[in-house]
Amino acid sequence: MTSGLTDASLMLHVRPRQLLLLARLDTHRHLGRAAEAMNISQPAATKLLQQLEDSLGERLFERLARGMEPTPYGKILIRYAHRVLSDFGTAREEMLALRSGLSGALRVGSVPGAVPELLAPALVEYHRRHPQVAVSVVVETSDVIQAQLEQGDVDLVLGRLTDGHDEAKYASVPLLGESQVVVVRAGHPVFERANLALADMAHWSWVLQPPGSPQRGRFEAAMREAGIRARLDIIETASPIAITALLENSDMAAVMPASQASHYARLGVLRTVPIELPVRVPPICLITREGRPLSPAAVQFRRQLLGGA
């Protein structure tokens, strides 16, 4: 790394177009396609990258026969580039909101299980109090929305910290702990049976969240602990609407939090299977990044979730 320069002095040598190029290279891993995405020539992109590497005194990408691969130094700067671009996008959203007479933007990431009991009621009340705030919601598994929080694509998360993340980087407040249940369509033939054991479920077809989600890992662990070794018939998706549609049109089963199951039961769409499922997942938490100030809109939403005014 270039020595003898302060961070402020070194930043004068880092141009926004170079950061944008890093983000495009992270996506395409090919200089020509990254240049095309930026609407510049490949020689111009090559020059931008070479100037950045010269300024920092480190090689950021390895040139391979079929593309490019970031070096460890490159991976660090790619994360920084994504944060800068995300923060700029947030600032621009707030400026556009202010121009439209609004007061800012709120971006929330949530696991599906937090939506019926936590997120939906909170957002309805928040919107009633602050109709001028532009709100966007991403509903995904914990690992996906935590990555979005890391990149700065969402302001806060309703989910769970996943394995492999540095907990010291996050502020986490538990909000909702509940059991997991098995759900099927309302007219499923399972309700005609008098007795149902956990082993019977090994032969069912399932709609489960993708690997890496806390619910999926704990469900498979519970089946193994029960002595069920059979390979399960699984369709993987984290989309609540896809899960619901698949269950409505088949005899498949899914696992979801009790509050989410109750929501669909009230609509007459799904029913909970009367069997105790030995799956325990950590409580859903309100998660924010340490050291990253929240926007005024996000501060107010966090205060409301925690029981403040």
PyMOL commands that set and color helices and strands:
alter all, ss='L'
color gray80, all
select helices_A, chain A and resi 7-11+16-28+31-38+42-56+72-99+112-129+142-151+167-169+189-192+198-203+214-225+240-248+258-266+296-305
alter helices_A, ss='H'
color red, helices_A
select strands_A, chain A and resi 61-64+67-70+104-110+133-139+156-159+170-176+180-185+205-208+233-236+253-257+270-272+284-289
alter strands_A, ss='S'
color yellow, strands_A
deselect
rebuild
show_as cartoon
